[in-house]
Amino acid sequence: MNFFADECVYPSTVTVLRSWHHNVETAQDAGLLGREDPILLAHAVQQGRILVTNDLDFGDIRHYPPSHHCGVIVLRIRPKTMDKVHAMLQRLLEAMTQEEMQSALAIVEAMKYRVRRG
C-alpha cells in the first residue's frame, strides 16, 4: 500500500510499515513539516496515498469526510501501547486492500480497530 505519514507519526511506525513492504512518504520527505492538516490531507489525496496519523482531529468526519480522501488511518498510540497498536495495524492492513481503504476512516487502538466508510 501507499501511505503518507503525518509528522506526528512515530518514526518507529514508519519503519514498521516499510518493513512490511509498504511505500511510505513522510511529511518531511514531502517538505511539508509544520503545515496545516488540510494541506497534509490534500497532498495525500493528490498523491493517491492513505494518510497515517496520530492526530485525532482527522477522526472527525464532519471536517474530513471519508468520501473526500484516499483513506485515513488514525493511530491511537502512545509509547506504552506502540507494540499493541502496531500489531492491530498489521491486522487491519492484512484485512483490507488499498482500494478498500479508499474513502474509509480507520481508527486503530491497542485492542481493536474500527473502519467507517464514506
Protein Blocks (a to p, Z undefined) as FASTA:
>chain_A
ZZdddfklcfklmmmmmmnopacddfklnopghiafklmmmmmmmnopacddfblklmmm
klmgfklcgbdadddddfklmmmmmmmmmmmmmmpcfklmgopacdddfkbccdddZZ
